[in-house]
Amino acid sequence: MSAKILALDTSTENCSVALMVNDQLYTRSEIAPRDHTKKILPMVDEVLKEAGVSLQDLDALAFGRGPGSFTGVRIGIGIAQGLSFGAELPMIGISTLEAMAQASYRVHKSKQVVAAIDARMSEIYWGQYQREIDGQWRAIAIDDGQAECVIPPSELSSHLTVTDGDWTQAGTGWAAYEDTLNSLPLTLSQGDVLYPEAQDIAFLAQFEWSNGNTVDAEHASPTYLRDKVTWKKLPGRE
């Protein structure tokens, strides 16, 4: 039997919640770029009521740790920490890029996925993933050793370390930098996964739970990838 895990994500334009209880999944998801703070807690209440459980009945709380919108990532981790503190739940942070790889498998049965989120300022958040036999994902590092990075699309081609096989696209970066990314030395197929979903975060969190990879709420941390997050922001682009 799987762990009872509540997952939430507000790292992109999408706002989503998922609850996994006794292998049953309860989900809510809505594109709401500026309304995450209004939407997320009602979604949590809805899935808990639908499943007939309380926060105190759960084993863990999972969240999309980023990368993504700085504001969105902060909102998500802040709300997740508040819920976790209140119910004394351990937390599990899941990469939003890896969550999109899992979504691509869920939707397309893709086992090799290249995920790119538009990071603005002529950069993307990038991750390249291969699915293992047990259902976990292996992140492939670029040549500087980073498994996930923020990088100008024009520089990515020379840094790839694995190019064999067929790769499914995921994320908003492909539309934002279509010509540059489609010229990568990869055999690409178009996918329709644009955003991370909490249901995929909940699925991936099961592996982390099984491996004992949880943290107390005070130690939960985001993944920004871009260190300087304030002075470079452009008006209206968060």
Contacts in CASP RR format, 6 or more apart in sequence:
PFRMAT RR
TARGET T0000
AUTHOR 0000-0000-0000
METHOD contacts of the structure
MODEL  1
MSAKILALDTSTENCSVALMVNDQLYTRSEIAPRDHTKKILPMVDEVLKE
AGVSLQDLDALAFGRGPGSFTGVRIGIGIAQGLSFGAELPMIGISTLEAM
AQASYRVHKSKQVVAAIDARMSEIYWGQYQREIDGQWRAIAIDDGQAECV
IPPSELSSHLTVTDGDWTQAGTGWAAYEDTLNSLPLTLSQGDVLYPEAQD
IAFLAQFEWSNGNTVDAEHASPTYLRDKVTWKKLPGRE
1 22 0 8 1.000
1 23 0 8 1.000
2 20 0 8 1.000
2 22 0 8 1.000
2 23 0 8 1.000
2 206 0 8 1.000
3 20 0 8 1.000
3 59 0 8 1.000
3 60 0 8 1.000
3 205 0 8 1.000
3 206 0 8 1.000
3 209 0 8 1.000
3 210 0 8 1.000
4 19 0 8 1.000
4 20 0 8 1.000
4 21 0 8 1.000
4 22 0 8 1.000
4 53 0 8 1.000
4 57 0 8 1.000
4 58 0 8 1.000
4 59 0 8 1.000
4 60 0 8 1.000
5 19 0 8 1.000
5 20 0 8 1.000
5 58 0 8 1.000
5 59 0 8 1.000
5 60 0 8 1.000
5 61 0 8 1.000
5 62 0 8 1.000
5 92 0 8 1.000
5 202 0 8 1.000
5 205 0 8 1.000
5 206 0 8 1.000
5 209 0 8 1.000
6 17 0 8 1.000
6 18 0 8 1.000
6 19 0 8 1.000
6 44 0 8 1.000
6 47 0 8 1.000
6 48 0 8 1.000
6 55 0 8 1.000
6 58 0 8 1.000
6 60 0 8 1.000
6 61 0 8 1.000
6 62 0 8 1.000
6 83 0 8 1.000
6 89 0 8 1.000
6 202 0 8 1.000
7 17 0 8 1.000
7 18 0 8 1.000
7 19 0 8 1.000
7 20 0 8 1.000
7 61 0 8 1.000
7 62 0 8 1.000
7 63 0 8 1.000
7 64 0 8 1.000
7 94 0 8 1.000
7 198 0 8 1.000
7 199 0 8 1.000
7 201 0 8 1.000
7 202 0 8 1.000
7 205 0 8 1.000
8 16 0 8 1.000
8 17 0 8 1.000
8 18 0 8 1.000
8 40 0 8 1.000
8 43 0 8 1.000
8 44 0 8 1.000
8 61 0 8 1.000
8 62 0 8 1.000
8 63 0 8 1.000
8 64 0 8 1.000
8 76 0 8 1.000
8 79 0 8 1.000
8 80 0 8 1.000
8 198 0 8 1.000
8 201 0 8 1.000
9 15 0 8 1.000
9 16 0 8 1.000
9 63 0 8 1.000
9 64 0 8 1.000
9 76 0 8 1.000
9 96 0 8 1.000
9 99 0 8 1.000
9 196 0 8 1.000
9 197 0 8 1.000
9 198 0 8 1.000
9 201 0 8 1.000
10 36 0 8 1.000
10 40 0 8 1.000
10 72 0 8 1.000
10 73 0 8 1.000
10 75 0 8 1.000
10 76 0 8 1.000
10 79 0 8 1.000
11 64 0 8 1.000
11 65 0 8 1.000
11 66 0 8 1.000
11 67 0 8 1.000
11 68 0 8 1.000
11 69 0 8 1.000
11 72 0 8 1.000
11 73 0 8 1.000
11 76 0 8 1.000
11 96 0 8 1.000
11 196 0 8 1.000
12 68 0 8 1.000
12 69 0 8 1.000
12 72 0 8 1.000
12 96 0 8 1.000
12 117 0 8 1.000
12 172 0 8 1.000
12 195 0 8 1.000
12 196 0 8 1.000
13 31 0 8 1.000
13 32 0 8 1.000
13 33 0 8 1.000
13 69 0 8 1.000
13 195 0 8 1.000
14 29 0 8 1.000
14 30 0 8 1.000
14 31 0 8 1.000
14 32 0 8 1.000
14 194 0 8 1.000
14 195 0 8 1.000
14 196 0 8 1.000
14 197 0 8 1.000
15 29 0 8 1.000
15 30 0 8 1.000
15 31 0 8 1.000
15 32 0 8 1.000
15 35 0 8 1.000
15 36 0 8 1.000
15 39 0 8 1.000
15 40 0 8 1.000
15 43 0 8 1.000
16 27 0 8 1.000
16 28 0 8 1.000
16 29 0 8 1.000
16 30 0 8 1.000
16 43 0 8 1.000
16 195 0 8 1.000
16 196 0 8 1.000
16 197 0 8 1.000
16 198 0 8 1.000
16 199 0 8 1.000
17 27 0 8 1.000
17 28 0 8 1.000
17 29 0 8 1.000
17 40 0 8 1.000
17 43 0 8 1.000
17 44 0 8 1.000
17 46 0 8 1.000
17 47 0 8 1.000
17 198 0 8 1.000
18 25 0 8 1.000
18 26 0 8 1.000
18 27 0 8 1.000
18 28 0 8 1.000
18 47 0 8 1.000
18 197 0 8 1.000
18 198 0 8 1.000
18 199 0 8 1.000
18 201 0 8 1.000
18 202 0 8 1.000
19 25 0 8 1.000
19 26 0 8 1.000
19 27 0 8 1.000
19 47 0 8 1.000
19 48 0 8 1.000
19 50 0 8 1.000
19 51 0 8 1.000
19 53 0 8 1.000
19 202 0 8 1.000
20 26 0 8 1.000
20 202 0 8 1.000
20 203 0 8 1.000
20 206 0 8 1.000
21 51 0 8 1.000
21 53 0 8 1.000
21 58 0 8 1.000
24 51 0 8 1.000
25 199 0 8 1.000
25 202 0 8 1.000
26 47 0 8 1.000
26 50 0 8 1.000
26 51 0 8 1.000
27 47 0 8 1.000
27 197 0 8 1.000
27 198 0 8 1.000
27 199 0 8 1.000
28 43 0 8 1.000
28 46 0 8 1.000
28 47 0 8 1.000
29 197 0 8 1.000
29 198 0 8 1.000
29 199 0 8 1.000
30 39 0 8 1.000
30 43 0 8 1.000
31 195 0 8 1.000
32 38 0 8 1.000
32 39 0 8 1.000
36 72 0 8 1.000
36 75 0 8 1.000
36 76 0 8 1.000
37 75 0 8 1.000
37 79 0 8 1.000
40 75 0 8 1.000
40 76 0 8 1.000
40 79 0 8 1.000
41 79 0 8 1.000
44 83 0 8 1.000
48 54 0 8 1.000
48 55 0 8 1.000
54 87 0 8 1.000
55 61 0 8 1.000
55 83 0 8 1.000
55 86 0 8 1.000
55 87 0 8 1.000
55 89 0 8 1.000
56 87 0 8 1.000
56 88 0 8 1.000
58 87 0 8 1.000
58 89 0 8 1.000
59 89 0 8 1.000
59 90 0 8 1.000
59 209 0 8 1.000
60 89 0 8 1.000
60 90 0 8 1.000
60 91 0 8 1.000
60 92 0 8 1.000
60 205 0 8 1.000
60 209 0 8 1.000
60 214 0 8 1.000
61 80 0 8 1.000
61 83 0 8 1.000
61 84 0 8 1.000
61 87 0 8 1.000
61 89 0 8 1.000
61 90 0 8 1.000
61 91 0 8 1.000
61 92 0 8 1.000
62 91 0 8 1.000
62 92 0 8 1.000
62 93 0 8 1.000
62 94 0 8 1.000
62 201 0 8 1.000
62 202 0 8 1.000
62 204 0 8 1.000
62 205 0 8 1.000
62 208 0 8 1.000
63 76 0 8 1.000
63 77 0 8 1.000
63 80 0 8 1.000
63 91 0 8 1.000
63 92 0 8 1.000
63 93 0 8 1.000
63 94 0 8 1.000
63 201 0 8 1.000
63 220 0 8 1.000
64 73 0 8 1.000
64 76 0 8 1.000
64 77 0 8 1.000
64 93 0 8 1.000
64 94 0 8 1.000
64 95 0 8 1.000
64 96 0 8 1.000
64 99 0 8 1.000
64 196 0 8 1.000
64 201 0 8 1.000
65 73 0 8 1.000
65 77 0 8 1.000
65 93 0 8 1.000
65 94 0 8 1.000
65 95 0 8 1.000
65 96 0 8 1.000
65 220 0 8 1.000
65 221 0 8 1.000
65 222 0 8 1.000
65 223 0 8 1.000
66 73 0 8 1.000
66 95 0 8 1.000
66 96 0 8 1.000
66 97 0 8 1.000
66 222 0 8 1.000
66 223 0 8 1.000
66 224 0 8 1.000
66 225 0 8 1.000
67 73 0 8 1.000
67 95 0 8 1.000
67 96 0 8 1.000
67 97 0 8 1.000
67 117 0 8 1.000
67 119 0 8 1.000
67 125 0 8 1.000
67 148 0 8 1.000
67 150 0 8 1.000
67 223 0 8 1.000
67 224 0 8 1.000
67 225 0 8 1.000
67 226 0 8 1.000
68 96 0 8 1.000
68 117 0 8 1.000
68 119 0 8 1.000
68 125 0 8 1.000
69 238 0 8 1.000
70 224 0 8 1.000
70 229 0 8 1.000
70 233 0 8 1.000
70 238 0 8 1.000
71 238 0 8 1.000
72 238 0 8 1.000
73 222 0 8 1.000
73 223 0 8 1.000
73 224 0 8 1.000
74 222 0 8 1.000
77 220 0 8 1.000
77 221 0 8 1.000
77 222 0 8 1.000
80 91 0 8 1.000
80 217 0 8 1.000
80 220 0 8 1.000
81 91 0 8 1.000
81 217 0 8 1.000
81 218 0 8 1.000
81 220 0 8 1.000
82 217 0 8 1.000
83 89 0 8 1.000
84 90 0 8 1.000
84 91 0 8 1.000
84 217 0 8 1.000
84 220 0 8 1.000
85 217 0 8 1.000
89 217 0 8 1.000
90 214 0 8 1.000
90 215 0 8 1.000
90 216 0 8 1.000
90 217 0 8 1.000
91 214 0 8 1.000
91 215 0 8 1.000
91 216 0 8 1.000
91 217 0 8 1.000
91 220 0 8 1.000
92 205 0 8 1.000
92 208 0 8 1.000
92 209 0 8 1.000
92 213 0 8 1.000
92 214 0 8 1.000
92 215 0 8 1.000
93 201 0 8 1.000
93 205 0 8 1.000
93 208 0 8 1.000
93 215 0 8 1.000
93 220 0 8 1.000
94 201 0 8 1.000
94 204 0 8 1.000
94 205 0 8 1.000
94 208 0 8 1.000
95 139 0 8 1.000
95 148 0 8 1.000
95 223 0 8 1.000
96 117 0 8 1.000
96 196 0 8 1.000
97 115 0 8 1.000
97 117 0 8 1.000
97 125 0 8 1.000
97 126 0 8 1.000
97 127 0 8 1.000
97 129 0 8 1.000
97 148 0 8 1.000
97 196 0 8 1.000
98 115 0 8 1.000
98 129 0 8 1.000
98 137 0 8 1.000
98 139 0 8 1.000
98 204 0 8 1.000
99 196 0 8 1.000
99 197 0 8 1.000
99 200 0 8 1.000
99 201 0 8 1.000
99 204 0 8 1.000
100 113 0 8 1.000
100 115 0 8 1.000
100 170 0 8 1.000
100 171 0 8 1.000
100 193 0 8 1.000
100 195 0 8 1.000
100 196 0 8 1.000
100 200 0 8 1.000
101 110 0 8 1.000
101 113 0 8 1.000
101 115 0 8 1.000
101 129 0 8 1.000
101 131 0 8 1.000
101 137 0 8 1.000
101 170 0 8 1.000
102 137 0 8 1.000
102 200 0 8 1.000
102 203 0 8 1.000
102 204 0 8 1.000
103 170 0 8 1.000
103 193 0 8 1.000
103 196 0 8 1.000
103 197 0 8 1.000
103 200 0 8 1.000
104 110 0 8 1.000
104 113 0 8 1.000
104 115 0 8 1.000
104 168 0 8 1.000
104 170 0 8 1.000
104 191 0 8 1.000
104 193 0 8 1.000
105 111 0 8 1.000
105 113 0 8 1.000
105 131 0 8 1.000
106 199 0 8 1.000
106 200 0 8 1.000
106 203 0 8 1.000
107 191 0 8 1.000
107 192 0 8 1.000
107 193 0 8 1.000
108 168 0 8 1.000
108 191 0 8 1.000
108 193 0 8 1.000
110 131 0 8 1.000
110 168 0 8 1.000
110 189 0 8 1.000
110 191 0 8 1.000
111 130 0 8 1.000
111 131 0 8 1.000
112 129 0 8 1.000
112 130 0 8 1.000
112 131 0 8 1.000
112 165 0 8 1.000
112 166 0 8 1.000
112 167 0 8 1.000
112 168 0 8 1.000
113 128 0 8 1.000
113 129 0 8 1.000
113 131 0 8 1.000
113 167 0 8 1.000
113 168 0 8 1.000
113 169 0 8 1.000
113 170 0 8 1.000
114 126 0 8 1.000
114 127 0 8 1.000
114 128 0 8 1.000
114 129 0 8 1.000
114 167 0 8 1.000
114 168 0 8 1.000
114 169 0 8 1.000
114 170 0 8 1.000
114 184 0 8 1.000
114 186 0 8 1.000
114 188 0 8 1.000
115 126 0 8 1.000
115 127 0 8 1.000
115 128 0 8 1.000
115 129 0 8 1.000
115 170 0 8 1.000
115 171 0 8 1.000
116 124 0 8 1.000
116 125 0 8 1.000
116 126 0 8 1.000
116 127 0 8 1.000
116 153 0 8 1.000
116 169 0 8 1.000
116 170 0 8 1.000
116 171 0 8 1.000
116 172 0 8 1.000
116 173 0 8 1.000
116 174 0 8 1.000
116 177 0 8 1.000
116 181 0 8 1.000
117 124 0 8 1.000
117 125 0 8 1.000
117 171 0 8 1.000
117 172 0 8 1.000
117 173 0 8 1.000
118 124 0 8 1.000
118 172 0 8 1.000
118 173 0 8 1.000
118 175 0 8 1.000
118 176 0 8 1.000
118 177 0 8 1.000
119 125 0 8 1.000
119 150 0 8 1.000
119 225 0 8 1.000
119 226 0 8 1.000
120 234 0 8 1.000
120 237 0 8 1.000
121 232 0 8 1.000
121 234 0 8 1.000
122 152 0 8 1.000
122 153 0 8 1.000
123 150 0 8 1.000
123 151 0 8 1.000
123 152 0 8 1.000
123 153 0 8 1.000
123 226 0 8 1.000
124 150 0 8 1.000
124 151 0 8 1.000
124 152 0 8 1.000
124 153 0 8 1.000
124 156 0 8 1.000
124 173 0 8 1.000
124 176 0 8 1.000
124 177 0 8 1.000
124 181 0 8 1.000
125 148 0 8 1.000
125 149 0 8 1.000
125 150 0 8 1.000
125 225 0 8 1.000
126 142 0 8 1.000
126 148 0 8 1.000
126 149 0 8 1.000
126 150 0 8 1.000
126 151 0 8 1.000
126 156 0 8 1.000
127 139 0 8 1.000
127 140 0 8 1.000
127 147 0 8 1.000
127 148 0 8 1.000
127 149 0 8 1.000
128 139 0 8 1.000
128 140 0 8 1.000
128 142 0 8 1.000
128 160 0 8 1.000
128 162 0 8 1.000
128 167 0 8 1.000
129 137 0 8 1.000
129 138 0 8 1.000
129 139 0 8 1.000
129 140 0 8 1.000
130 137 0 8 1.000
130 138 0 8 1.000
130 140 0 8 1.000
130 162 0 8 1.000
131 137 0 8 1.000
131 138 0 8 1.000
132 138 0 8 1.000
135 207 0 8 1.000
136 204 0 8 1.000
136 207 0 8 1.000
137 204 0 8 1.000
139 147 0 8 1.000
139 148 0 8 1.000
140 147 0 8 1.000
140 161 0 8 1.000
140 162 0 8 1.000
141 147 0 8 1.000
141 161 0 8 1.000
142 149 0 8 1.000
142 151 0 8 1.000
142 156 0 8 1.000
142 159 0 8 1.000
142 160 0 8 1.000
142 161 0 8 1.000
143 159 0 8 1.000
143 160 0 8 1.000
143 161 0 8 1.000
144 159 0 8 1.000
148 223 0 8 1.000
148 225 0 8 1.000
149 225 0 8 1.000
150 225 0 8 1.000
150 226 0 8 1.000
151 159 0 8 1.000
153 173 0 8 1.000
153 177 0 8 1.000
153 180 0 8 1.000
153 181 0 8 1.000
154 180 0 8 1.000
156 181 0 8 1.000
156 184 0 8 1.000
157 183 0 8 1.000
157 184 0 8 1.000
157 185 0 8 1.000
160 184 0 8 1.000
160 185 0 8 1.000
160 186 0 8 1.000
163 185 0 8 1.000
163 186 0 8 1.000
165 186 0 8 1.000
165 187 0 8 1.000
166 187 0 8 1.000
166 188 0 8 1.000
166 189 0 8 1.000
167 186 0 8 1.000
167 187 0 8 1.000
167 188 0 8 1.000
167 189 0 8 1.000
168 188 0 8 1.000
168 189 0 8 1.000
168 190 0 8 1.000
168 191 0 8 1.000
169 181 0 8 1.000
169 188 0 8 1.000
169 189 0 8 1.000
169 190 0 8 1.000
169 191 0 8 1.000
170 191 0 8 1.000
170 193 0 8 1.000
170 194 0 8 1.000
171 193 0 8 1.000
171 194 0 8 1.000
171 195 0 8 1.000
172 194 0 8 1.000
172 195 0 8 1.000
173 181 0 8 1.000
174 181 0 8 1.000
174 182 0 8 1.000
174 190 0 8 1.000
182 188 0 8 1.000
208 214 0 8 1.000
226 232 0 8 1.000
END
